[in-house]
């Protein structure tokens, strides 16, 4: 309140207490009371009079007041004033020099009035205080009131019940309500837009302990500016009576630091944005896996930036062999690739399409407009009509409304001039709305992610082409050779669809003999697959000429050397079911495994040879005899080689897996791939296993 304002109408909380402690102002002023009879003699003498004039009660009582308190030169004036008050009954007030018993003359301010008892006797009551003390108090009060009313800092005084008794104009402006609406009320009652409970708790603490609370930071919205957040620095001090040290209330000072708060908030926000961009640079595009890149983008934005993030790609982008083109008109056919949500489960998450599902968005939907125009959409404050355009249908719009989506953005995922899809962001729990700066940040992150997604898309297209070529070049259904049961597997690398040059083959030779081949072209991609196709074709041609295994590898070495920087490993086994003879030659390949019934499997000891393509290195073959029920396992290094373990340890594990009760060849292939392969292995693998069995009897036997 202003200094001259009074409490508003209504009961004063102090009125209910009949025994109130006195204020300390009279003690500070030291007001003296003196009663004179009709003759001007002192009849009553207060302790304050003794302090003011220096005479004890024994020295003063019964004596003429004018004789002991006034100099001779002022005696006639004092007697005339006394006579006038006693005769007229009109009070007199003024400043008059009085004599102190020991300290000379001093100025005192008087209030004189006539008193009359029930018997008609009249007396004179004089109230006096030292003029210098009064002047000091008046000066201090005037200065305090001027400072209070003119201070640019919001100031308030609370009583011991923590109700406002004074509020200056600056605090009126800060709180946005008049002083009269403060007075007599607590903080919670007057300022419901603040966290009144916390503020009053701090006030009680200061009132109880006397320890000031300085520069407490408070944030809120005022009735004068309900749309904007304001910040204040609040300090609390306990007020005490200087004479008796009695607690009389609380002083509150409030400084509006909204601009500083906004500047600090903007700086912190900019720092967070830079941190987000740096974090996104590290987290997005760590692999050439398209789905994982999309998930990295969504996870990077939730929950720090948005409560819900969804990445949708145009269906044409994900179809290999077709150009990625956004729709020129109409709706958009998109596939959900990644969804991240700050709360699980959440209505908004239910509103998003499950990843991998393709949906059509009508032309008036925001996602369709985003991918069609290639421009972002920002809806800072979502309205009812906006919800219908955000969801793909009415049910989804209802879920978004139920989830409390209040702010929304759709940003195109554009790379190399082509729109690949859209990133949609929504806020539900975060009370702040998206703004233009948020749109710029989301656009920056979307652009970075779009390039990574496009790189992954191109890589997967290449890998898809290489895998298609690889599968086309591998035998679709190898012929069943005489005297052998066979099983085989080819498995591409599990990282980003990587494809290598592994192959296997079963070739019929003259006289019911068969050749079993497993090879591995070093490298990956289409070039490795193409080289593998050439070497496989050459192997089949050389095998058809009836060449011995070592001679086949010699010719393959020359052919590989003529291919552009091609190196390959290979194992070639020739089996005659009539004699059981098996001749095997290798070119830098891992040794096959021989499994005989009731014996522990063993790695065959063979001349290793150099990889194909090295050139000029001779090859040798080793000969073994296979009997009924023997098994021969050929494989590429992708089955056993990993970085974390020594190759010897992995080969021992392979032997242990094979050293188990006999199972079907198909089950053996599945066991080896399940136990030895892991998700994320960077190499492909080919496995070929053959089990001998007797030839059927010849016709007519």
Secondary structure, DSSP 8 states (H G I E B T S, - for coil): --TT----SS--GGGG-SS----SHHHHHT-EEEEE-TTSBEEEE-HHHHHHH---HHHHTTSBHHHHHS-GGGHHHHHHHHHHHHHH---EEEEEEEEETTTEEEEEEEEEEEEE-TTS-EEEEEEEEEHHHHHHHHHHHHHHHHHHHH-SSEEEEE-TT--EEEE-HHHHHHHTS-GGGTBT--HHHH-TTS-HHHHHHHHHHHHHH---EEEEEEEEEETTEEEEEEEEEEEEEEEE-TTT--EEEEEEEEEE-HHHHHHHHHHHHHHHHHHHHHHHHHHTTSSS-HHHHHHHHHHHHBTTTBSEEEEEEEGGGGSTTS-----SSS-EEEEEEEEEESSSS-HHHHHS--TT-EEEE-TTSHHHHHHHH---EEESS--HHHHHHHSSSHHHHHHHHHHT--EEEEEEEEETTEEEEEEEEEESS--S---HHHHHHHHHHHHHHHHHHHHHHHHHHHHHHHHHHHHHHS-SS----TTEEEEEEEE--SSTT--EEEEEEEEE-GGG-EEEEEEEEEEESHHHHHHHHHHHHHHHHHHHTT--HHHHHHHHHHHHHHSTT--EEEEEEEE-TTT-EEEEEEES----EEE-TTS--EE--------BTS-S----EEEEE--TT-EEEEE-GGGT--SSS-HHHHHHHHHHHHSSS---HHHHHHHHHHHH--TT-SS-EEEEEEEE------TT-
